[in-house]
């Protein structure tokens, strides 16, 4: 728990898919999006979501192992955990969204925990699913999911950019469906 003056702030947890761009120094490149996000902003815990599929070398398991070691070594978060998200197709919005919604639905949510999802890692489909989950309120109406995109240092000063579209379309459609369901039951 972090204290700021008299205000007690929430435990800050970062959620992120592990992507190929996170291999960083494993492939002789600069740090990837996850390490950069953690260097830009302090989180108490990070939960890494990964899939076993192997697109090349290194595998996602090797990238995950590298990330766990680097985060620990650099003291970028107090706790690092990972969850295997068994996806049959990393581009299938339906599969990703349903599994992501189920996984995040099981996370504890209260005023003492603040979740952020980093959307820079993973496939474009995974990134869209984070946005839909947050914008629709499916993560939590009471405790919304904060989204960040990591600004790559090669495009200027590195930083975590908050992504907030403020679209009410998914919420409106869900409310419309609920209203139609209620009318049917009358």
C-alpha positions, 0 to 999 in steps of 0.5 A: 500500500502506498501513502501520499500525505493523509490519503491512502492510495490503492495497491497498483497492479499492472496486467499485460500480455507477453508479446514478441516485442518484450524479448528485448535484450534476449534478442539484442534489442532495447527493453520491450514494452513491459519493462519500459512501462514498469520503468515509467511508472511504479506498480506493486505487482505485475500479472503477465498473461502468456500463451504457449504458442511459439512463433519463433525464437525465443518462445513466449515461455522464454520471454516470460522467464526473461521478464520475470528475471529482469523485473525481479533483478531491477526491482521494478515490482514487488510481486511478479506472477503469470497466468497461462491463457490457453488461446487456440488462436491469438487473433480470435477476438471471441476467444481472447475476449471471453477468456480475458473477461473470465480471468479478470472477472475472477480478480479481486476488486475493491477500493484498495486495488487499482488495475491498469492494463498495458495494451502495447504487448500482444497481438492487435486482437489482444489490444482491442480486447483490452479496450473493449473490456475497459470501455464496456464496463465488463471489467468492473463498473465500480472499479474501472480498468485503466489502460496505458500504451507505452510510448516507444523511446525511439519516438521521443521521450518514453512514457505511459500514455493513458488510453481513454476513449470515453465511448459509451456505445458498448454500455448503451448496447448492453443496457438496450439488451437488458431493457429488451430482456426485461420487457420480454419478461413482463 
